[in-house]
Amino acid sequence: MSELSEIRALLIEPHQGMRVSLHNMLNLCGITKIEHSLTAGTAVRTIQAKVFDLILCEYDLGVGQDGQQLLEDIRHHKLAPLSTIFIMVTAERSYAKVVSAAELAPSDYLLKPFTADMLLERVVRALEKRKAFVEIYHLMEQGEINEAITATYHGEREFPRYLIDFMRLRAELHVVLGEAAEAEALYTQLFEMKAVAWARLGLAKTLYMQGKYQEAESILKNLVAENSKYMDAYDWLAKTHEMVGQLPEAKEVLDTAVTVSPHGVRRLRNLGRIAMETGDIETAENVFKKVVSKAKFSEFRDPEDHMNLVDALVKKGDTDQAKSVIRDMDRSMVGLKKTAACRAISNAMVHAKTGDARLTEELGAAVEASREDIGLSTGAKIGLAKSCLDNDNEDAASEIILDVMKNAASNQRVMSKAMGVFESAGKGHLAKELAQRSQKEVMDLVALGVQKAKQGDFRGSVELMTAAARKSPDNSQVVMNAALAALKCLENLGWDNATGEQAKMLIESARHLDPMNPRLKAIRGLYDELQKKYGLSISRFTKN
């Protein structure tokens, strides 16, 4: 095939002999534009720097991350375009490892030994399917979700053999837009057409989005009962249990999932977090040890993994091992912006347990670090606030909890946890005062932005609201108002690319935070209208 000569391939294989063999196989397939990476770390940097059509990755990459963990990073951090073909190569016959790769949906995976003809067959098949979806992928990456939905109908007519795939993707896009009813109808139709598990999973997701947790739970329980290795169903069942406050049930589900597929770092983190919340310190310790071990070689490693392990060890009473974990954090997480804060919080935990006089100094350093925009999680902030309150620093605890509450907005679970810090200390009145204050500050901020716009200071309104969105990135109300301020500026002062891009990013953030919010559709509609008004929305489809 002549198109194979244009394929840009990345071969990720640590062993020279196998690397040469796979390179020669690709050459026999007609693929000559090949680059090599020996480890997951070098692969990430290469993928960030260049675009590849094909990634051929060995599962066992030796020291550091394996192929499954690399794929998880690529998918989660969107390092490669949706059109990139990822084929996993493995000689590993143990199902626990294979299923970890399979649940992340690589384009395909090959079990050794295989021939060049077998590799060619898989690559050609993947390329043919990519051709049918590449335009939709491009629209998705541009944030043009409505246009991508329209493109799926064109795709069905042009490539009818992928009808089910187009319908599935269209349902997923409706989910992205928060259009749960439309997605539910499609998943129901798909289920009736072909009784496949993913259609039922999609249906459960749309029910979850609409707050129909009992119905979602019923479908998900049946899915894992019928297929004990359906990992996504476990994750959504645990999420459903957690949403209705059934933490022991959520932990039990994740325990089972981790037994089936023990290599998913994000699932392990979730299990560790819930184990801590339910008081199962032994499970939390064991799980966070695995997380630290698996994630420390990732380009996206997180110092909070070490901090969470320290928390479990301190609660267990093993301060010596906790200190060792802190030293390892210093060595392996050097240069990361969260490391200083996580180190200070971890040291404060140890000092509080041992009665060390340096506790006040470390708590002060942790509070100072938490004021910076370093991406510290809500859970870490709530834990820090509790430490401050436990050590008679009510002012610092109030400052941190107020920040959490302003960010939480309509997230009642987070608000409840934040208020619980003071309520558990017998200071429920302070919790209520902080909640009221946080709501008032958000409302005052929105009102000030509206006032600036009414006075004709549209740029000032945008600056004020986007600054607020940076400070409260998880507050959907603030983010949506920032997007609206940017759109009103464009509407009244004319289009400029910087503000247009800013509005688009804010809309995407709002969609991620609160996809079912009815305001979101109206805001996106205004964005589309402005693009048309300024001649920026040109139809990409010419076929009838």
Buried (B, 14 or more C-beta within 10 A) or exposed (E): EEEBEEBBBBBBBBBEEBBEBBBEBBEEBBBBBBEBBBBBBBBBBBBEEEEBBBBBBBBBBEEBBBBBBBBBBBBEBEBBBBBBBBBBBBEBEEEEBBBBBBBBEBBBBBBEEBEBEEBBBBBBEBBEBBEBBBBBBBBBEEBBBBBBBBBBEBBBEEBEEBBBBBBBBBBBBBBBBBBBEBBBBBBBEBBEEEEEBBBBBBBBBBBBBBEBBEBBBBBBBBBBEEEEBBBBBBBBBBBBBBBEEBBEBBBBBBBBBBEBBBBBBEBBBBBBBBBBBBEBBEBBBBBBBBBBEBBBBBBEBBBBBBBBBBBBBBBBEBBEBBBEBBEBBEEBBEEBEBBBBBBBBBBBBBBBBBEBEEBBBBBBBBBEBBEEEBEBBBBBBBBBBBBBBBBEBBEBBBBBBBBBBBBBBEBEEBBEBBBBBBBEBEBEEBBEBBBEBBBEBBEEBBEBBBEBBEEEBBBBBBBBBBEBBEBBBBBBBBBBBBBBBBBBBBBEEEBEEEBBEBBBBBBBBBBEBBBEBEBBEEBBEBBBEBBEEBEEBEEBEEEE
